[in-house]
């Protein structure tokens, strides 16, 4: 069986999807997507389900000026969540990390707002989060990735990102076809 959301995206809700379901989706000019399953890494779990995001946590991390943010205007927080693929990290059902991707799902993807809470760093959680993100079906085969970082170059280099010569905060990864 399939269900539709307001964006016209059909989601698989059981393994009983028929060819008639797929044909209906094509006739209605709708995209067919299987929800991305949650992932785990030790005591941590990862989710791409925006309904699980702790908005107070994200507000504190992104809207209040800090080491991680210059202070995003609070009224823009709903827009960045709506218009991004969002990834959350949980420990004991409490959000302890986040990342988001902006993409055309073909040629370009930009990784933003990647952070893990201080007590949960240096445990491999960031690397596991990136593996989870890069395995997302909407991001497979992306030709060019872009990100900006001040201090996590070593982490991103593990995923073949290279520092741009003209700006050491910018990193890029190009996948050959």
C-alpha positions as CSV (number, residue, x, y, z in Angstrom):
1,X,0.0,0.0,0.0
2,X,1.1,3.6,-0.6
3,X,0.2,6.9,0.9
4,X,0.8,10.4,-0.3
5,X,1.8,13.6,1.5
6,X,1.0,17.1,0.5
7,X,4.1,17.4,-1.7
8,X,2.8,14.6,-4.0
9,X,5.4,12.1,-2.8
10,X,4.3,8.6,-2.3
11,X,5.7,6.5,0.5
12,X,5.8,2.7,0.9
13,X,3.9,1.7,4.0
14,X,4.1,-2.1,3.5
15,X,6.0,-4.4,1.3
16,X,2.8,-5.1,-0.7
17,X,3.3,-2.4,-3.4
18,X,1.9,-3.5,-6.6
19,X,2.5,-2.5,-10.2
20,X,-0.9,-0.9,-10.1
21,X,0.3,1.3,-7.2
22,X,3.4,2.4,-9.2
23,X,1.3,3.0,-12.4
24,X,-1.1,5.2,-10.3
25,X,1.8,7.2,-9.0
26,X,3.1,7.7,-12.6
27,X,-0.4,8.7,-13.8
28,X,-0.6,11.3,-11.0
29,X,2.9,12.5,-11.8
30,X,4.0,11.7,-8.3
31,X,7.4,10.6,-7.1
32,X,7.6,7.3,-5.4
33,X,9.9,7.1,-2.4
34,X,10.6,4.5,0.3
35,X,11.2,6.1,3.7
36,X,14.9,6.1,4.7
37,X,15.2,3.7,7.6
38,X,16.8,4.8,10.9
39,X,20.5,3.8,11.5
40,X,22.4,2.9,14.6
41,X,26.0,3.2,15.8
42,X,26.6,1.7,19.3
43,X,24.2,3.6,21.7
44,X,23.4,6.2,19.0
45,X,20.6,6.2,16.5
46,X,20.2,8.3,13.3
47,X,17.0,9.4,11.7
48,X,16.0,11.4,8.6
49,X,12.5,11.7,9.9
50,X,11.8,15.5,10.4
51,X,9.0,14.7,12.8
52,X,11.6,13.4,15.3
53,X,13.6,16.7,15.3
54,X,13.9,18.5,18.6
55,X,13.1,22.0,17.5
56,X,14.1,23.6,20.8
57,X,17.5,21.9,20.5
58,X,17.9,23.1,17.0
59,X,16.8,26.6,17.9
60,X,19.5,26.7,20.7
61,X,22.2,25.4,18.4
62,X,21.4,27.4,15.2
63,X,19.6,30.6,16.3
64,X,21.6,31.6,19.3
65,X,25.0,32.9,18.3
66,X,27.7,30.4,19.3
67,X,30.7,28.6,18.1
68,X,28.5,26.8,15.6
69,X,26.3,29.6,14.4
70,X,26.4,33.3,13.8
71,X,22.7,33.3,14.9
72,X,20.2,32.3,12.3
73,X,17.1,34.5,12.5
74,X,14.5,32.3,14.4
75,X,11.8,32.9,11.7
76,X,14.1,31.1,9.2
77,X,14.5,27.9,11.1
78,X,11.2,26.4,9.8
79,X,12.3,27.2,6.2
80,X,15.7,25.5,6.5
81,X,14.1,22.4,8.0
82,X,11.4,22.3,5.3
83,X,13.8,22.8,2.4
84,X,16.6,20.5,3.5
85,X,17.1,16.8,4.0
86,X,17.6,16.7,7.8
87,X,19.5,14.1,9.8
88,X,19.3,13.8,13.6
89,X,21.5,11.9,16.0
90,X,19.9,10.6,19.2
91,X,21.3,9.0,22.4
92,X,18.7,7.5,24.7
93,X,16.0,9.3,22.6
94,X,17.6,12.7,23.2
95,X,18.9,14.6,20.2
96,X,22.7,15.1,20.4
97,X,23.5,16.0,16.8
98,X,22.3,17.3,13.5
99,X,23.2,17.8,9.9
100,X,21.3,18.9,6.8
101,X,21.8,18.7,3.1
102,X,20.5,21.0,0.3
103,X,20.5,19.3,-3.1
104,X,19.1,19.0,-6.6
105,X,19.5,15.2,-6.1
106,X,21.6,14.8,-9.2
107,X,24.6,17.2,-9.7
108,X,25.0,19.1,-6.4
109,X,24.6,18.7,-2.7
110,X,25.7,21.0,0.1
111,X,26.3,19.8,3.6
112,X,25.4,22.3,6.4
113,X,25.1,22.7,10.1
114,X,26.8,19.5,11.0
115,X,27.4,19.1,14.8
116,X,27.6,16.6,17.6
117,X,27.3,17.7,21.2
118,X,30.6,18.1,22.9
119,X,30.3,15.1,25.3
120,X,29.5,12.8,22.4
121,X,32.5,13.8,20.2
122,X,35.6,11.8,19.5
123,X,33.6,8.6,19.6
124,X,33.1,8.1,15.9
125,X,29.6,9.5,15.9
126,X,30.3,12.2,13.4
127,X,31.9,9.7,11.0
128,X,28.9,7.3,11.4
129,X,26.5,10.2,10.8
130,X,28.3,11.1,7.5
131,X,28.1,7.4,6.4
132,X,24.4,7.5,7.2
133,X,23.9,10.7,5.2
134,X,25.9,9.6,2.2
135,X,24.0,6.3,2.0
136,X,20.6,8.1,1.7
137,X,19.0,7.0,-1.6
138,X,18.3,10.6,-2.7
139,X,22.0,11.4,-2.3
140,X,23.5,8.4,-4.1
141,X,25.3,9.4,-7.3
142,X,25.6,13.1,-6.5
143,X,28.3,14.5,-8.7
144,X,29.6,17.4,-6.6
145,X,29.5,17.9,-2.8
146,X,30.3,21.2,-1.1
147,X,30.7,22.1,2.6
148,X,32.3,24.7,4.8
149,X,34.2,24.0,8.0
150,X,36.6,25.8,10.3
151,X,38.0,22.8,12.2
152,X,36.7,19.4,11.0
153,X,38.9,19.0,7.9
154,X,40.3,15.7,9.0
155,X,36.8,14.2,9.4
156,X,35.7,15.2,5.9
157,X,39.0,14.2,4.3
158,X,38.1,10.6,5.3
159,X,35.2,11.0,2.8
160,X,37.4,12.3,0.0
161,X,36.6,16.0,0.5
162,X,39.5,18.3,-0.5
163,X,40.2,21.8,0.8
164,X,39.8,24.5,-1.8
165,X,43.1,26.4,-2.3
166,X,41.4,29.8,-2.5
167,X,39.5,29.4,0.8
168,X,40.6,26.9,3.4
169,X,37.1,26.9,5.0
170,X,35.6,25.4,1.8
171,X,35.8,21.7,1.0
172,X,34.6,20.0,-2.1
173,X,34.2,16.4,-3.3
174,X,33.7,15.4,-6.9
175,X,32.6,12.0,-7.8
176,X,33.7,10.7,-11.2
177,X,31.1,8.8,-13.1
